[in-house]
Amino acid sequence: MGPSMRNRYFSPLALLAPLVFGGCVAMQSHNETATMVKASGAAGDFKAALAQLDQRNPSADNKKELLYNMERGELLRLDRQYASSTDAFLLADVKVNEWEEAAKTDPQRLLGYVGAALISERLKEYEGQDYEKVWLTTRIAMNRIGLSDFDKARVDVKRTHEREAVISEFRSKETSTAEEEAKSKGAKTTSTELNGYPVETLNDPEVLALKNGYQNALSHYFAGFLYEALNEGGLAAPGYRKAIELRPGVAVLEEGLRGLDDRTGVTWKRKQRQSDVLFLVEFGTAPARVPKGFTIPIPVSSGFRTVSISYPVIDPSKSPQLSTLKVGDRELPLGNVVDLNVMARRALKDEMPGIVLRGVTRAIAKGLIQDELAKNAGMFGSILGSVASAVTENADDRLWRMLPERVYVARAHLPPGEHKISVDGRDFGTVKIDGQYAVVPLRFYESVALVGEVGSLGKLPAQEPPPPPPAAEPVKSKAVSVKKKTQTSAKKPEAQTKTK
């Protein structure tokens, strides 16, 4: 190996040593943070959960990060602090807007990953999973509706569609760029790099059935409902249509499109006497992304070096499906429209080619460093290189974990007023419904059942008073009439007898 090659790969040692001996906040496990936060909020004490999140993110820089504000916004929403939740989500949205602008104007800047390639995936700035970027604008819109601000919510759902287009175009460039970068460093991927990896978690039918890893049926159905409530049937139809395309065979989604013309007719609205209610039932929390360690042999000048490598794994969910929402004595079927466990695994499946290529690139660099250290510092250098490689090789486990695992939808016309709600026998208490349109958010979080702010729009037409009943004849006059009639009837036979 020539001097230029040695210099090329020996320089990361200066970066590895501080991480080995001093640790690094950037290497902190988000899975550990999320586990602590969930434990604090398990009984519904979300203020304690927020305090735990802050404790794990103490610096001012931490509190500007995308993931911190997404997690914080969701916890505030669970605590029914919708205005503060929106503020946190908007801080996160600033970061995503910056990513979008770079993706449109300077995609090469986002495609660089020198730090991640040579040291650790966790040193990359977290840009958010693509489905999280889409969820962010949807969540902001849901908060707006909880505060009955349907006009601003409309702006947010429009941005959701625009964001999806940016993601689609950018991701088409990413894999080819990763391949070119890896090849320039001598990395080649084969099936051996994934020996022992549970590939079945990425290739099961549910994952393969998804069109992509960022679009979800809820965002589009929710947009359709919002446009319908704002009397924009022409925009509602594409939203419902896209939701059906992303999640075919769900009855509530199909009915949304099928009944649209009737529901938006002028005559129907004038006669409407019940609220059109959309129930959003959220279950659980988003899945964990857990690092799994491997070792691979790397060819070096002295033969082969065994180098640690780490890839993320998402286990399939084992939690039961929900089926029925009960309103009073009426039962409504629940449609499963989003499964974030499946979406997260689909996103990971799409990422894996780049993750593997970067992992192999890091392994080559670290193998060469170990070889150089062994040559120059003997056994101590070899041990230092091995320890540094193992400590810094942790797969990126960052995900927006406070999101629900699944979201179900039910829809019905209900009379305004208070209604007792339960889901599969779990009681949510009494919910007050009003207006032409209403959105009722419900959430199963760990052991608690939560009701969010009910958003409503419009007023039902005033009920016309029923016509008065016809006036009844006085009882006394009826009695007299009957008596007279009886007397008359009784006299007739007597007259007939006299005649004879």
Secondary structure, 3 states (H helix, E strand, C coil): CCHHHHHHHHCCHHHHHHHHHHCCHHHCCHHHHHHHHHHHHCCCCHHHHHHHHHHHCCCCCHHHCHHHHHHHHHHHHHCCCHHHHHHHHHHHHHHHHHHHHHHHHCHHHHHCCHHHHHCCHHHCCCCCCHHHHHHHHHHHHHHHHHCCCHHHHHHHHHHHHHHHHHHHHHHHHHHHHHHHHHHHCCCCCCHHHHCCCCHHHCCCHHHHHCCCCCCCHHHHHHHHHHHHHCCCHHHHHHHHHHHHHHCCCCHHHHHHHHCHHHHCCHHHHHHCCCEEEEEEEEECCCCCCEEEEEEEEEEECCEEEEEEEEEEECCCCCCCCCCEEEECCEEEECEEEEEHHHHHHHHHHHHHHHHHHHHHHHHHHHHHHHHHHHHHHHHHHHHHHHHHHHHHCCCCCCCCCCCCCEEEEEEEEECCEEEEEEECCEEEEEEEECCCEEEEEEEEECCEEEECCCEEECCCCCCCCCCCCCCCCCHHHHHHHHHHHHHHHHHHHHHHHHHC
